[in-house]
Amino acid sequence: MTVSEQADAKEAEQIRELDKWFIAKSVLYQLGEVDPSVKPVPFGPTVQKPGQLMLMGDDPRLRKMPAAPTLMDFFKYRFGPSMHLLQSANLARKNGCPEKIILACLLHDIANQAFIRADHGYWGAQLIEPYVDEEISWAIRAHQALRFYPDEAAGYPYPENYRRWFGDDYVPEPYIQQAYKEALNHKWYMTARLICVNDLYSFDPNVVVKLEEFEDIIGRHFRQPKEGLGFDGSPVAHMWRTIIWPTKFL
C-alpha cells in the first residue's frame, strides 16, 4: 500500500468512527448564531441517525488527553495557539518579574485559549484558583478591569488596539468600572497591573518561545493534582472536564 493509499485508508477509518456518534451542540455552542428563545436548538434523539449513539466520552475529532492530565497537557492538547501567553510570560521574565507574575502572565488569558472569551479574566481566575496562590488568581481576575484603564506611572498606556477594536468612545460596563475602583487600593494591585504591562498585543514572529521554558515555574507555583485536572474533586474540576470533553452529551 502506498503512502497515499495509507492516508486515504486512515481518513476512511476516521470517518467511520465519527459516523458512529451523534455529536450534540449545546446551546452555548451555537448561541449568537441561533437564538434558542426563537428557534430551539435541535436536541437529543430527534436528530440521531439510525444506529448512532450519543457521544458520552472522547470526541474522535480531538486528540485524546492523558488519564491524569496536567496543565502542560492542556496547553498541548486543548488550548488554542498560545504564543500570546508565551510571549507575555517571556516579556515578564525579561523584565525581571518574580516567578509568580511570570506564571500569572502565562495563565492570564487561558479562558480565551480554551473556554470562552466573555469575562475571560473571571473564568481564567476561577479555573486556576484551587491550584495557585491567591495573589495569582486575584491578579488574573483583576486584569479583566485594569486593562481598560491606563497607568502611565506603571508603564501601561491605554492600548491602541483597544481604540481600533472597540472605538474611541467605548466605556466599560458598570461592573468593570466598579472592579477597577476596588482594585486600585488592593494590596495586590501592582501584581495585576504588571500582567497588563507585560500583556503583549503585537507579537514578534522572530521570537520563538517554548512552553517547556516555563515548566519549572509551573512546577513550583502550580499545584498539580495527582488525579489530574478535572478529576481531583475541586470546585472547578467540572470546568476542566468540559475542556477535555467539550461535546459530551450529558
KALINQUI-V938343 format. One record per residue. N is the residue number from 0. SS is DSSP state (helix for helix, strand for strand, loop for the rest). OMEGA is omega in whole degrees, 0 to 359 (NA if undefined). NEAR is the number of other C-alpha atoms within 10 Angstrom. Layout:
N SS OMEGA NEAR
N SS OMEGA NEAR
This chain:
0 loop 180 7
1 loop 178 7
2 helix 180 8
3 helix 179 9
4 helix 177 10
5 helix 179 11
6 helix 179 12
7 helix 180 12
8 helix 178 13
9 helix 180 12
10 helix 179 12
11 helix 178 12
12 helix 179 12
13 helix 179 13
14 helix 178 13
15 helix 179 11
16 helix 181 12
17 helix 184 16
18 helix 179 15
19 loop 191 15
20 strand 165 18
21 strand 183 20
22 loop 184 20
23 loop 174 21
24 loop 181 16
25 loop 177 16
26 helix 180 15
27 helix 181 12
28 helix 186 12
29 helix 184 12
30 strand 184 11
31 loop 173 9
32 loop 176 8
33 strand 174 14
34 loop 186 12
35 loop 178 14
36 loop 180 7
37 loop 181 7
38 loop 184 8
39 loop 176 10
40 loop 177 17
41 loop 187 13
42 loop 167 13
43 helix 189 13
44 helix 181 13
45 helix 180 7
46 helix 176 11
47 loop 170 15
48 loop 176 12
49 loop 178 8
50 loop 179 9
51 loop 174 15
52 strand 175 14
53 strand 184 17
54 loop 181 19
55 loop 179 14
56 loop 183 13
57 loop 174 15
58 loop 184 17
59 loop 178 15
60 loop 183 10
61 loop 176 12
62 loop 183 12
63 loop 179 13
64 loop 173 16
65 loop 184 12
66 loop 179 10
67 loop 190 15
68 loop 177 20
69 loop 175 19
70 helix 178 19
71 helix 179 16
72 helix 179 15
73 helix 175 19
74 helix 187 16
75 helix 190 15
76 helix 187 17
77 loop 183 20
78 loop 174 17
79 loop 180 14
80 loop 191 12
81 loop 183 21
82 helix 177 19
83 helix 180 19
84 helix 183 24
85 helix 181 23
86 helix 176 25
87 helix 177 28
88 helix 178 29
89 helix 178 25
90 helix 178 18
91 helix 178 24
92 helix 179 18
93 helix 181 11
94 loop 175 11
95 loop 180 11
96 loop 175 17
97 loop 184 11
98 helix 179 18
99 helix 181 19
100 helix 175 25
101 helix 178 28
102 helix 178 27
103 helix 178 27
104 helix 179 33
105 helix 187 25
106 helix 193 25
107 loop 182 33
108 loop 183 26
109 helix 176 26
110 helix 175 21
111 helix 187 18
112 helix 191 20
113 helix 191 20
114 loop 183 21
115 loop 183 14
116 loop 183 14
117 loop 181 10
118 loop 187 14
119 helix 178 21
120 helix 180 25
121 helix 179 20
122 helix 181 22
123 helix 179 25
124 helix 181 26
125 helix 180 19
126 helix 188 22
127 helix 190 24
128 helix 181 20
129 helix 192 18
130 helix 181 17
131 loop 174 19
132 loop 182 14
133 helix 180 13
134 helix 182 18
135 helix 181 27
136 helix 177 24
137 helix 183 21
138 helix 179 27
139 helix 177 31
140 helix 184 22
141 helix 182 27
142 helix 176 27
143 helix 180 22
144 helix 187 24
145 helix 184 24
146 loop 180 21
147 loop 185 19
148 loop 181 17
149 loop 171 16
150 strand 185 15
151 helix 181 10
152 helix 179 7
153 helix 180 12
154 loop 181 13
155 strand 172 19
156 loop 176 15
157 loop 185 14
158 loop 176 15
159 helix 178 11
160 helix 180 11
161 helix 177 14
162 helix 180 12
163 helix 184 9
164 helix 191 9
165 helix 182 10
166 loop 182 11
167 loop 186 10
168 loop 184 7
169 loop 176 11
170 loop 180 11
171 loop 181 12
172 loop 183 9
173 helix 180 9
174 helix 176 10
175 helix 177 17
176 helix 180 16
177 helix 179 12
178 helix 178 16
179 helix 180 20
180 helix 181 13
181 helix 182 13
182 helix 187 21
183 helix 183 14
184 loop 181 10
185 loop 182 11
186 loop 180 9
187 loop 181 16
188 helix 185 19
189 helix 176 17
190 helix 178 24
191 helix 181 28
192 helix 180 25
193 helix 171 21
194 helix 179 29
195 helix 182 29
196 helix 183 22
197 loop 181 24
198 loop 186 23
199 loop 177 20
200 loop 177 12
201 loop 185 9
202 loop 174 11
203 loop 183 9
204 loop 180 7
205 loop 179 6
206 loop 180 10
207 loop 180 10
208 loop 181 17
209 loop 179 13
210 helix 183 16
211 helix 179 10
212 helix 183 11
213 helix 183 19
214 helix 180 13
215 helix 179 11
216 helix 176 14
217 helix 181 20
218 helix 182 11
219 helix 190 13
220 helix 177 16
221 loop 184 19
222 loop 182 15
223 loop 179 20
224 loop 183 18
225 loop 180 11
226 loop 184 13
227 loop 177 18
228 loop 183 27
229 loop 187 21
230 loop 184 17
231 loop 178 15
232 loop 179 12
233 loop 179 14
234 loop 181 12
235 loop 182 17
236 helix 182 17
237 helix 180 16
238 helix 177 18
239 helix 178 21
240 helix 178 14
241 helix 177 14
242 helix 177 16
243 helix 185 25
244 loop 188 19
245 loop 181 20
246 loop 177 20
247 loop 189 18
248 loop 180 16
249 loop NA 9
